[in-house]
Amino acid sequence: MARDNSGSLVGWLVVGAILGGAVALLLAPESGERTRRKLMQGAERGRKGLLESGQELFERGREWYERGRDIAEEAIDMFERGRKIAEKTIDERI
């Protein structure tokens, strides 16, 4: 099964947002008020992006949980059928 790197992507997004904000503060050619407004807008976009990513990861986790539960239930059923077959075979030979 392929590895999912969604968690590390979110981490890199946060690091990039922080570094981008720091660089923007250091190199801003505009007034403080205007720069703060732009930073707030960028932070809001980043917040929305993180929220969407978090919701997507949550939904994907829920799907994996459901899939895992279905697989476990199927394995239990198969084990139970195998146990019954083995008991029947043993009873027939005894």
DSSP file (Angstrom, degrees, kcal/mol; ACC not computed):
  #  RESIDUE AA STRUCTURE BP1 BP2  ACC     N-H-->O    O-->H-N    N-H-->O    O-->H-N    TCO  KAPPA ALPHA  PHI   PSI    X-CA   Y-CA   Z-CA
    1    1 A M              0   0    0      0, 0.0     2,-0.1     0, 0.0     0, 0.0   0.000 360.0 360.0 360.0 138.1    0.0    0.0    0.0
    2    2 A A        -     0   0    0      1,-0.1     2,-0.2     0, 0.0     0, 0.0  -0.404 360.0-112.7 -71.9 144.1    1.4    3.5   -0.9
    3    3 A R        -     0   0    0     -2,-0.1     2,-0.6     2,-0.0    -1,-0.1  -0.525  22.8-136.7 -76.8 144.7    2.4    5.8    1.9
    4    4 A D        -     0   0    0     -2,-0.2     3,-0.3     1,-0.1     4,-0.1  -0.911  16.4-173.1-105.1 121.7    0.3    8.9    2.4
    5    5 A N     >  +     0   0    0     -2,-0.6     4,-2.0     1,-0.2     5,-0.2   0.038  47.8 118.0-102.6  25.8    2.3   12.0    3.0
    6    6 A S  H  > S+     0   0    0      1,-0.2     4,-2.1     2,-0.2    -1,-0.2   0.889  74.2  53.2 -60.5 -40.9   -0.6   14.4    3.8
    7    7 A G  H  > S+     0   0    0     -3,-0.3     4,-1.9     1,-0.2    -1,-0.2   0.915 110.6  45.6 -62.4 -43.7    0.6   15.0    7.3
    8    8 A S  H  > S+     0   0    0      1,-0.2     4,-2.3     2,-0.2    -1,-0.2   0.830 109.9  56.1 -70.4 -30.2    4.1   16.1    6.3
    9    9 A L  H  X S+     0   0    0     -4,-2.0     4,-2.1     2,-0.2    -1,-0.2   0.903 107.1  48.9 -65.9 -40.2    2.6   18.2    3.5
   10   10 A V  H  X S+     0   0    0     -4,-2.1     4,-2.2     2,-0.2    -2,-0.2   0.911 110.3  52.1 -64.7 -41.1    0.5   20.1    6.0
   11   11 A G  H  X S+     0   0    0     -4,-1.9     4,-2.4     1,-0.2    -2,-0.2   0.918 109.8  47.9 -60.0 -44.5    3.7   20.6    8.2
   12   12 A W  H  X S+     0   0    0     -4,-2.3     4,-2.8     1,-0.2    -1,-0.2   0.860 108.3  55.9 -65.6 -34.2    5.6   22.0    5.2
   13   13 A L  H  X S+     0   0    0     -4,-2.1     4,-2.3     2,-0.2    -1,-0.2   0.921 108.9  46.7 -62.1 -43.7    2.7   24.3    4.5
   14   14 A V  H  X S+     0   0    0     -4,-2.2     4,-2.3     2,-0.2    -2,-0.2   0.932 113.0  48.5 -64.5 -46.1    2.8   25.7    8.0
   15   15 A V  H  X S+     0   0    0     -4,-2.4     4,-2.6     1,-0.2     5,-0.2   0.920 112.3  49.6 -60.8 -43.6    6.6   26.1    7.9
   16   16 A G  H  X S+     0   0    0     -4,-2.8     4,-2.7     1,-0.2    -1,-0.2   0.888 109.6  51.2 -62.6 -39.6    6.3   27.9    4.5
   17   17 A A  H  X S+     0   0    0     -4,-2.3     4,-2.2     2,-0.2    -1,-0.2   0.912 111.9  46.8 -64.6 -41.9    3.6   30.2    5.7
   18   18 A I  H  X S+     0   0    0     -4,-2.3     4,-2.2     2,-0.2    -2,-0.2   0.938 115.1  45.3 -65.6 -46.7    5.7   31.2    8.7
   19   19 A L  H  X S+     0   0    0     -4,-2.6     4,-2.5     1,-0.2     5,-0.2   0.902 112.4  52.0 -64.2 -40.3    8.9   31.8    6.6
   20   20 A G  H  X S+     0   0    0     -4,-2.7     4,-2.4    -5,-0.2    -1,-0.2   0.900 109.7  49.6 -62.4 -40.4    6.9   33.7    4.0
   21   21 A G  H  X S+     0   0    0     -4,-2.2     4,-2.1     2,-0.2    -1,-0.2   0.904 111.0  49.1 -64.6 -41.7    5.5   35.9    6.7
   22   22 A A  H  X S+     0   0    0     -4,-2.2     4,-2.0     2,-0.2    -2,-0.2   0.923 112.9  46.7 -64.6 -44.2    8.9   36.6    8.1
   23   23 A V  H  X S+     0   0    0     -4,-2.5     4,-2.3     1,-0.2    -2,-0.2   0.903 110.2  54.1 -64.4 -40.7   10.4   37.4    4.7
   24   24 A A  H  X S+     0   0    0     -4,-2.4     4,-0.7    -5,-0.2    -1,-0.2   0.899 108.6  48.9 -61.2 -40.6    7.4   39.7    3.9
   25   25 A L  H  < S+     0   0    0     -4,-2.1     3,-0.4     1,-0.2    -1,-0.2   0.902 113.9  46.0 -65.1 -40.3    7.9   41.6    7.1
   26   26 A L  H  < S+     0   0    0     -4,-2.0    -2,-0.2     1,-0.2    -1,-0.2   0.841 122.9  33.0 -72.5 -33.0   11.6   42.1    6.4
   27   27 A L  H  < S+     0   0    0     -4,-2.3    -1,-0.2    -5,-0.2    -2,-0.2   0.271  80.7 136.0-109.4  11.2   11.3   43.1    2.8
   28   28 A A     <  -     0   0    0     -4,-0.7     7,-0.1    -3,-0.4    -4,-0.0  -0.447  31.5-172.6 -67.9 120.8    8.0   45.0    2.8
   29   29 A P        +     0   0    0      0, 0.0    -1,-0.2     0, 0.0     2,-0.1   0.504  62.0  80.8 -88.2  -4.2    8.2   48.2    0.8
   30   30 A E  S    S-     0   0    0      1,-0.2    -2,-0.0     2,-0.1     0, 0.0  -0.387  92.3 -76.3 -99.3 176.4    4.7   49.3    1.9
   31   31 A S     >  -     0   0    0     -2,-0.1     4,-2.5     1,-0.1     5,-0.2  -0.200  44.0-109.3 -67.0 162.1    3.5   51.0    5.1
   32   32 A G  H  > S+     0   0    0      1,-0.2     4,-2.8     2,-0.2     5,-0.2   0.895 117.0  50.6 -60.0 -43.3    3.0   49.1    8.3
   33   33 A E  H  > S+     0   0    0      2,-0.2     4,-2.1     1,-0.2    -1,-0.2   0.923 113.0  45.1 -64.3 -43.6   -0.7   49.2    8.1
   34   34 A R  H  > S+     0   0    0      2,-0.2     4,-2.4     1,-0.2    -1,-0.2   0.896 113.3  50.5 -67.0 -39.9   -0.9   48.0    4.6
   35   35 A T  H  X S+     0   0    0     -4,-2.5     4,-2.7     2,-0.2    -2,-0.2   0.921 109.9  50.4 -63.5 -44.1    1.6   45.3    5.3
   36   36 A R  H  X S+     0   0    0     -4,-2.8     4,-2.6     1,-0.2    -2,-0.2   0.901 109.5  51.5 -61.1 -40.3   -0.3   44.1    8.3
   37   37 A R  H  X S+     0   0    0     -4,-2.1     4,-2.3     2,-0.2    -1,-0.2   0.928 111.4  46.8 -62.2 -45.1   -3.5   44.0    6.2
   38   38 A K  H  X S+     0   0    0     -4,-2.4     4,-2.6     1,-0.2    -2,-0.2   0.904 112.5  50.2 -63.9 -40.7   -1.8   41.9    3.6
   39   39 A L  H  X S+     0   0    0     -4,-2.7     4,-2.8     1,-0.2    -2,-0.2   0.898 109.8  50.5 -64.5 -39.4   -0.3   39.6    6.2
   40   40 A M  H  X S+     0   0    0     -4,-2.6     4,-2.3     2,-0.2    -1,-0.2   0.898 110.9  49.0 -64.8 -39.9   -3.7   39.2    7.8
   41   41 A Q  H  X S+     0   0    0     -4,-2.3     4,-2.3     2,-0.2    -2,-0.2   0.920 113.0  47.3 -64.8 -43.0   -5.2   38.3    4.4
   42   42 A G  H  X S+     0   0    0     -4,-2.6     4,-2.5     2,-0.2    -2,-0.2   0.900 111.5  50.8 -64.3 -40.6   -2.4   35.8    3.8
   43   43 A A  H  X S+     0   0    0     -4,-2.8     4,-2.7     2,-0.2    -2,-0.2   0.896 109.5  51.0 -64.0 -39.3   -2.9   34.3    7.3
   44   44 A E  H  X S+     0   0    0     -4,-2.3     4,-2.5     2,-0.2    -2,-0.2   0.910 110.2  48.8 -65.0 -41.9   -6.6   34.0    6.7
   45   45 A R  H  X S+     0   0    0     -4,-2.3     4,-2.4     1,-0.2    -2,-0.2   0.918 112.9  48.5 -62.6 -41.8   -6.0   32.2    3.4
   46   46 A G  H  X S+     0   0    0     -4,-2.5     4,-2.6     2,-0.2    -2,-0.2   0.898 110.3  51.2 -63.9 -40.6   -3.5   29.9    5.1
   47   47 A R  H  X S+     0   0    0     -4,-2.7     4,-2.6     2,-0.2    -2,-0.2   0.925 111.2  47.6 -61.7 -45.5   -6.0   29.2    7.9
   48   48 A K  H  X S+     0   0    0     -4,-2.5     4,-2.6     1,-0.2    -2,-0.2   0.907 112.0  50.4 -62.8 -41.5   -8.7   28.3    5.4
   49   49 A G  H  X S+     0   0    0     -4,-2.4     4,-2.5     2,-0.2    -2,-0.2   0.910 111.8  47.2 -63.0 -42.5   -6.3   26.0    3.6
   50   50 A L  H  X S+     0   0    0     -4,-2.6     4,-2.9     2,-0.2    -2,-0.2   0.898 111.3  51.6 -65.7 -39.7   -5.3   24.3    6.8
   51   51 A L  H  X S+     0   0    0     -4,-2.6     4,-2.4     2,-0.2    -2,-0.2   0.927 111.7  46.4 -62.5 -44.9   -8.9   23.9    7.8
   52   52 A E  H  X S+     0   0    0     -4,-2.6     4,-2.4     2,-0.2    -2,-0.2   0.913 113.6  48.7 -63.8 -42.3   -9.7   22.3    4.4
   53   53 A S  H  X S+     0   0    0     -4,-2.5     4,-2.7     1,-0.2    -2,-0.2   0.914 111.4  50.5 -63.7 -41.7   -6.7   20.1    4.6
   54   54 A G  H  X S+     0   0    0     -4,-2.9     4,-2.4     2,-0.2    -2,-0.2   0.903 111.0  47.9 -62.8 -41.7   -7.6   19.0    8.1
   55   55 A Q  H  X S+     0   0    0     -4,-2.4     4,-2.5     2,-0.2    -1,-0.2   0.906 112.0  50.2 -65.3 -40.5  -11.2   18.2    7.1
   56   56 A E  H  X S+     0   0    0     -4,-2.4     4,-2.4     2,-0.2    -2,-0.2   0.919 111.7  47.7 -63.3 -43.6   -9.9   16.2    4.2
   57   57 A L  H  X S+     0   0    0     -4,-2.7     4,-2.5     2,-0.2    -2,-0.2   0.892 111.2  52.0 -64.4 -39.0   -7.5   14.3    6.4
   58   58 A F  H  X S+     0   0    0     -4,-2.4     4,-2.3     2,-0.2    -2,-0.2   0.930 111.3  46.3 -62.3 -46.1  -10.3   13.7    8.9
   59   59 A E  H  X S+     0   0    0     -4,-2.5     4,-2.3     2,-0.2    -2,-0.2   0.903 112.2  50.3 -64.2 -41.3  -12.6   12.3    6.2
   60   60 A R  H  X S+     0   0    0     -4,-2.4     4,-2.4     1,-0.2    -1,-0.2   0.904 110.4  50.7 -63.9 -40.5   -9.8   10.1    4.8
   61   61 A G  H  X S+     0   0    0     -4,-2.5     4,-2.4     2,-0.2    -2,-0.2   0.893 108.7  51.5 -62.6 -40.3   -9.1    8.8    8.2
   62   62 A R  H  X S+     0   0    0     -4,-2.3     4,-2.6     2,-0.2    -2,-0.2   0.917 109.7  49.7 -63.4 -42.4  -12.8    8.0    8.7
   63   63 A E  H  X S+     0   0    0     -4,-2.3     4,-2.7     1,-0.2    -2,-0.2   0.914 111.3  48.8 -62.4 -42.7  -12.8    6.1    5.4
   64   64 A W  H  X S+     0   0    0     -4,-2.4     4,-2.8     2,-0.2    -1,-0.2   0.892 110.6  51.5 -64.3 -39.2   -9.7    4.1    6.4
   65   65 A Y  H  X S+     0   0    0     -4,-2.4     4,-2.6     2,-0.2    -2,-0.2   0.943 111.9  46.1 -61.9 -47.5  -11.3    3.3    9.7
   66   66 A E  H  X S+     0   0    0     -4,-2.6     4,-2.4     1,-0.2    -2,-0.2   0.918 113.5  49.0 -61.9 -43.7  -14.5    2.1    8.0
   67   67 A R  H  X S+     0   0    0     -4,-2.7     4,-2.3     1,-0.2    -1,-0.2   0.915 112.1  48.9 -62.8 -43.1  -12.5    0.0    5.5
   68   68 A G  H  X S+     0   0    0     -4,-2.8     4,-2.5     2,-0.2    -2,-0.2   0.893 110.4  50.8 -63.2 -40.6  -10.4   -1.5    8.3
   69   69 A R  H  X S+     0   0    0     -4,-2.6     4,-2.4     2,-0.2    -2,-0.2   0.913 110.3  49.6 -64.6 -41.8  -13.5   -2.4   10.3
   70   70 A D  H  X S+     0   0    0     -4,-2.4     4,-2.3     2,-0.2    -2,-0.2   0.917 111.5  48.9 -61.8 -43.3  -15.0   -4.1    7.2
   71   71 A I  H  X S+     0   0    0     -4,-2.3     4,-2.4     1,-0.2    -2,-0.2   0.910 110.9  50.4 -63.4 -42.0  -11.8   -6.1    6.6
   72   72 A A  H  X S+     0   0    0     -4,-2.5     4,-2.2     2,-0.2    -1,-0.2   0.905 110.2  49.7 -63.5 -41.0  -11.7   -7.1   10.3
   73   73 A E  H  X S+     0   0    0     -4,-2.4     4,-2.3     2,-0.2    -1,-0.2   0.898 111.0  49.5 -65.0 -39.8  -15.3   -8.3   10.2
   74   74 A E  H  X S+     0   0    0     -4,-2.3     4,-2.6     2,-0.2    -2,-0.2   0.898 110.2  51.2 -64.4 -39.9  -14.7  -10.3    7.0
   75   75 A A  H  X S+     0   0    0     -4,-2.4     4,-2.6     2,-0.2    -2,-0.2   0.894 109.2  50.6 -64.8 -39.5  -11.6  -11.9    8.7
   76   76 A I  H  X S+     0   0    0     -4,-2.2     4,-2.6     2,-0.2    -2,-0.2   0.926 111.1  48.7 -63.0 -44.5  -13.7  -12.8   11.7
   77   77 A D  H  X S+     0   0    0     -4,-2.3     4,-2.5     2,-0.2    -2,-0.2   0.921 112.5  47.8 -61.4 -44.4  -16.3  -14.4    9.4
   78   78 A M  H  X S+     0   0    0     -4,-2.6     4,-2.5     2,-0.2    -2,-0.2   0.912 112.1  49.7 -63.6 -42.4  -13.7  -16.3    7.5
   79   79 A F  H  X S+     0   0    0     -4,-2.6     4,-2.5     1,-0.2    -2,-0.2   0.923 111.0  49.6 -61.7 -44.2  -12.1  -17.5   10.7
   80   80 A E  H  X S+     0   0    0     -4,-2.6     4,-2.3     2,-0.2    -2,-0.2   0.903 111.2  48.8 -63.2 -42.4  -15.5  -18.6   12.1
   81   81 A R  H  X S+     0   0    0     -4,-2.5     4,-2.3     1,-0.2    -1,-0.2   0.910 112.1  49.5 -62.8 -42.0  -16.3  -20.5    8.9
   82   82 A G  H  X S+     0   0    0     -4,-2.5     4,-2.5     2,-0.2    -2,-0.2   0.886 109.7  51.2 -64.1 -38.8  -12.8  -22.2    9.0
   83   83 A R  H  X S+     0   0    0     -4,-2.5     4,-2.7     2,-0.2    -2,-0.2   0.916 110.4  48.8 -64.2 -43.2  -13.3  -23.2   12.6
   84   84 A K  H  X S+     0   0    0     -4,-2.3     4,-2.5     2,-0.2    -2,-0.2   0.910 111.8  48.9 -64.5 -41.7  -16.7  -24.7   11.8
   85   85 A I  H  X S+     0   0    0     -4,-2.3     4,-2.6     2,-0.2    -2,-0.2   0.922 112.3  48.8 -62.3 -43.9  -15.2  -26.7    8.9
   86   86 A A  H  X S+     0   0    0     -4,-2.5     4,-2.5     2,-0.2    -2,-0.2   0.916 112.0  48.5 -63.9 -42.7  -12.4  -27.9   11.1
   87   87 A E  H  X S+     0   0    0     -4,-2.7     4,-2.8     2,-0.2    -2,-0.2   0.917 112.3  49.0 -62.5 -43.0  -14.8  -29.0   13.9
   88   88 A K  H  X S+     0   0    0     -4,-2.5     4,-2.3     1,-0.2    -2,-0.2   0.917 111.7  48.9 -62.7 -43.4  -17.0  -30.8   11.4
   89   89 A T  H  X S+     0   0    0     -4,-2.6     4,-1.5     2,-0.2    -2,-0.2   0.913 112.6  47.5 -64.0 -42.6  -13.9  -32.6    9.9
   90   90 A I  H  X S+     0   0    0     -4,-2.5     4,-1.3     1,-0.2    -2,-0.2   0.921 111.7  50.5 -64.3 -44.3  -12.7  -33.6   13.3
   91   91 A D  H  < S+     0   0    0     -4,-2.8    -1,-0.2     1,-0.2    -2,-0.2   0.883 109.3  51.9 -62.2 -38.1  -16.1  -34.8   14.3
   92   92 A E  H  < S+     0   0    0     -4,-2.3    -1,-0.2     1,-0.2    -2,-0.2   0.825 111.6  46.5 -68.1 -30.9  -16.4  -36.9   11.1
   93   93 A R  H  <        0   0    0     -4,-1.5    -1,-0.2     1,-0.2    -2,-0.2   0.660 360.0 360.0 -86.4 -16.8  -13.0  -38.6   11.7
   94   94 A I     <        0   0    0     -4,-1.3    -1,-0.2    -3,-0.2    -2,-0.2   0.487 360.0 360.0 -86.6 360.0  -13.7  -39.4   15.3
